[in-house]
Amino acid sequence: MSKQITVRLPDELVDFMDRLVDDNKAPSRASVVARAMERERRRELAARDLALLTEYGEPSDLDGLAATAGGTVLTDLD
């Protein structure tokens, strides 16, 4: 699901988005905005994770998680 919103952006950002669309680097202005917001969300999550690791250190109780998870069969994804 998606929502339509109205945003006001500086002319130079709109010109940049239009160049991306014109150069076939993005299908639409909306896709450029969505991609930028996804990138910002990932940046925020990474900053939160870094803050947690800085405060609490790396969790030593998860050392075997990758090996265990790597061998888990996910049949419900078919």
ChimeraX attribute file (.defattr): number of C-alpha atoms within 10 A of each C-alpha:
attribute: neighborCount
match mode: 1-to-1
recipient: residues
	/A:1	2
	/A:2	4
	/A:3	4
	/A:4	6
	/A:5	5
	/A:6	5
	/A:7	5
	/A:8	6
	/A:9	8
	/A:10	7
	/A:11	9
	/A:12	9
	/A:13	10
	/A:14	13
	/A:15	11
	/A:16	13
	/A:17	20
	/A:18	17
	/A:19	14
	/A:20	16
	/A:21	16
	/A:22	12
	/A:23	10
	/A:24	10
	/A:25	12
	/A:26	16
	/A:27	12
	/A:28	15
	/A:29	16
	/A:30	12
	/A:31	13
	/A:32	18
	/A:33	12
	/A:34	12
	/A:35	13
	/A:36	12
	/A:37	12
	/A:38	12
	/A:39	12
	/A:40	12
	/A:41	12
	/A:42	12
	/A:43	12
	/A:44	12
	/A:45	12
	/A:46	12
	/A:47	12
	/A:48	12
	/A:49	12
	/A:50	13
	/A:51	12
	/A:52	12
	/A:53	12
	/A:54	10
	/A:55	9
	/A:56	9
	/A:57	10
	/A:58	11
	/A:59	8
	/A:60	7
	/A:61	7
	/A:62	8
	/A:63	10
	/A:64	9
	/A:65	9
	/A:66	9
	/A:67	9
	/A:68	9
	/A:69	10
	/A:70	8
	/A:71	8
	/A:72	8
	/A:73	8
	/A:74	8
	/A:75	6
	/A:76	5
	/A:77	5
	/A:78	4
